[in-house]
């Protein structure tokens, strides 16, 4: 048995998933052109982020109502395994896939370019870190105050649950506030 392995034959990057022939790895985890591929992805990240920001700001008007919003919504924005939330002067990058982990610096650079002065926090969670062979990253707390209409919320942008605040529940909070206006209400759900 003999198989010729061309330079563009790809393989898995994790040892337990690699394709082997007689104990030897077949192909390359990212291919011999990994440098060019990495540059292409860095450019794509910047373009995707620019497009998504324009949509969120111009089409949805996110920044008119709040300074806390979902910048990038994983599968919903064509970036499976990557979530980015903005909280005032902080951006939280949640990485759930090893491919995005490799691009974390490019993502942080693109966010700093889009939001001058923003502090970027990159996080992974235990389950994704285990499955994707990434380090578990939990930055120290970074507390900030965000606004949502007339309401303000204290948020831990780096250490809260998931990204620190459920931006996607804004409409529910507005609807609930109209139902309980003028009443004392206990919030039984934690948000950060």
C-alpha positions as CSV (number, residue, x, y, z in Angstrom):
1,X,0.0,0.0,0.0
2,X,1.3,3.4,-0.9
3,X,-0.3,6.8,-1.0
4,X,1.3,10.1,-2.2
5,X,0.6,13.0,0.2
6,X,0.5,16.3,-1.6
7,X,1.4,19.6,0.1
8,X,-2.2,20.6,0.1
9,X,-3.3,17.5,2.0
10,X,-4.8,18.6,5.3
11,X,-5.1,16.9,8.6
12,X,-6.5,17.5,12.1
13,X,-4.6,19.7,14.4
14,X,-5.3,17.7,17.5
15,X,-3.3,14.5,18.1
16,X,-6.3,12.3,18.9
17,X,-8.0,13.2,15.6
18,X,-5.1,13.0,13.2
19,X,-5.0,10.7,10.2
20,X,-2.1,8.3,10.5
21,X,-0.6,5.7,8.2
22,X,1.7,3.2,9.9
23,X,2.0,5.5,12.9
24,X,3.0,8.5,10.8
25,X,0.9,11.7,10.4
26,X,-0.5,12.2,6.9
27,X,-0.7,15.8,5.7
28,X,-0.5,19.0,7.6
29,X,-2.8,20.4,10.3
30,X,-3.1,23.7,8.5
31,X,-1.2,22.9,5.3
32,X,2.1,24.3,4.2
33,X,0.4,27.5,3.2
34,X,-0.8,28.2,6.7
35,X,0.9,31.7,6.8
36,X,-1.1,32.9,3.8
37,X,-4.3,31.3,5.1
38,X,-3.7,33.1,8.5
39,X,-3.3,36.5,6.8
40,X,-6.4,35.9,4.7
41,X,-8.5,35.0,7.8
42,X,-7.1,38.1,9.6
43,X,-8.3,40.3,6.8
44,X,-11.7,38.4,6.7
45,X,-12.2,39.0,10.4
46,X,-11.7,42.7,10.0
47,X,-14.1,42.8,7.0
48,X,-16.8,40.7,8.8
49,X,-16.5,42.8,11.9
50,X,-16.8,46.0,9.9
51,X,-19.9,44.8,8.1
52,X,-21.5,43.5,11.3
53,X,-20.9,46.8,13.1
54,X,-22.4,48.8,10.3
55,X,-25.5,46.6,10.4
56,X,-25.9,46.9,14.1
57,X,-25.4,50.7,14.2
58,X,-27.2,51.7,11.0
59,X,-29.9,49.1,10.5
60,X,-30.8,48.3,14.1
61,X,-29.7,51.5,15.8
62,X,-28.0,49.7,18.7
63,X,-25.9,52.6,19.9
64,X,-28.9,55.0,20.1
65,X,-30.6,53.0,22.9
66,X,-27.7,51.4,24.8
67,X,-24.0,51.2,25.1
68,X,-24.2,47.4,25.7
69,X,-25.0,45.3,22.6
70,X,-24.0,42.1,20.8
71,X,-21.4,43.0,18.2
72,X,-21.1,39.5,16.7
73,X,-23.6,36.7,17.2
74,X,-21.7,33.4,16.4
75,X,-23.8,31.4,13.8
76,X,-26.2,34.3,13.3
77,X,-23.3,36.3,11.8
78,X,-21.6,33.4,10.0
79,X,-18.9,33.1,12.7
80,X,-19.7,29.8,14.5
81,X,-17.8,29.6,17.8
82,X,-17.3,33.3,18.3
83,X,-19.4,35.8,20.3
84,X,-18.5,39.5,20.9
85,X,-20.4,41.8,23.3
86,X,-19.7,45.5,23.9
87,X,-20.2,47.0,27.3
88,X,-19.4,50.7,27.4
89,X,-15.6,50.9,27.1
90,X,-15.2,47.1,27.2
91,X,-15.5,44.4,24.6
92,X,-15.8,40.8,25.6
93,X,-14.7,38.1,23.1
94,X,-16.0,34.6,23.9
95,X,-14.1,32.0,22.0
96,X,-15.6,28.5,21.6
97,X,-13.5,27.2,18.7
98,X,-9.8,26.7,18.3
99,X,-9.8,28.4,14.9
100,X,-11.0,31.6,16.5
101,X,-8.5,31.2,19.3
102,X,-5.7,31.3,16.8
103,X,-7.1,34.6,15.5
104,X,-7.8,36.2,18.9
105,X,-5.1,38.9,18.4
106,X,-6.5,39.9,15.0
107,X,-10.0,40.0,16.5
108,X,-8.8,42.2,19.4
109,X,-7.0,44.5,16.9
110,X,-10.1,44.8,14.8
111,X,-12.2,45.7,17.9
112,X,-9.6,48.3,19.0
113,X,-9.7,49.8,15.5
114,X,-13.5,49.9,15.4
115,X,-13.8,51.2,19.0
116,X,-10.8,53.4,19.9
117,X,-10.0,53.2,23.6
118,X,-11.9,50.0,24.2
119,X,-10.5,47.4,26.6
120,X,-10.8,43.9,25.0
121,X,-11.3,40.8,27.2
122,X,-10.8,37.4,25.5
123,X,-12.4,34.5,27.4
124,X,-12.9,30.8,26.9
125,X,-15.1,28.4,28.9
126,X,-14.1,25.2,30.5
127,X,-16.1,22.9,28.2
128,X,-14.9,24.5,25.0
129,X,-11.3,24.6,26.2
130,X,-11.4,20.9,26.9
131,X,-13.0,20.0,23.6
132,X,-11.0,22.3,21.5
133,X,-7.6,21.9,23.3
134,X,-7.5,25.6,24.1
135,X,-6.3,27.2,27.4
136,X,-9.0,28.1,29.9
137,X,-8.9,31.9,30.0
138,X,-10.8,33.8,32.6
139,X,-9.6,37.4,32.9
140,X,-9.8,39.3,36.2
141,X,-13.0,41.2,36.9
142,X,-13.6,44.4,34.9
143,X,-16.6,46.1,36.4
144,X,-18.4,48.8,34.4
145,X,-21.8,50.5,34.3
146,X,-23.9,50.3,31.2
147,X,-27.0,52.1,30.1
148,X,-30.1,50.7,28.5
149,X,-32.5,53.5,27.8
150,X,-33.1,55.2,31.2
151,X,-31.9,52.2,33.2
152,X,-28.3,51.5,34.3
153,X,-26.8,48.2,35.2
154,X,-23.5,47.2,36.9
155,X,-21.8,44.6,34.7
156,X,-18.6,42.5,35.2
157,X,-17.4,42.6,31.6
158,X,-14.6,40.1,32.1
159,X,-15.9,37.8,34.9
160,X,-19.6,37.6,34.7
161,X,-21.7,34.7,33.4
162,X,-20.9,34.1,29.8
163,X,-20.1,37.6,28.5
164,X,-21.5,39.4,31.7
165,X,-24.9,40.5,30.6
166,X,-27.8,39.2,28.4
167,X,-27.9,41.9,25.7
168,X,-30.5,39.9,23.7
169,X,-33.1,40.3,26.5
170,X,-33.4,44.1,26.1
171,X,-36.9,44.0,24.6
172,X,-38.1,41.8,27.4
173,X,-36.6,44.1,30.0
174,X,-38.4,47.1,28.4
175,X,-41.7,45.2,28.2
176,X,-41.4,44.1,31.8
177,X,-40.5,47.6,33.0
178,X,-43.8,48.9,31.4
179,X,-45.8,46.2,33.3
180,X,-44.3,47.0,36.7
181,X,-43.9,50.8,36.5
182,X,-44.1,52.5,39.9
183,X,-43.9,49.2,41.8
184,X,-41.1,47.6,43.9
185,X,-40.0,44.4,42.2
186,X,-37.5,41.8,43.1
187,X,-35.2,40.7,40.2
188,X,-34.9,36.9,40.9
189,X,-32.6,36.4,38.0
190,X,-28.9,37.2,38.1
191,X,-27.4,38.8,35.0
192,X,-23.8,39.2,35.9
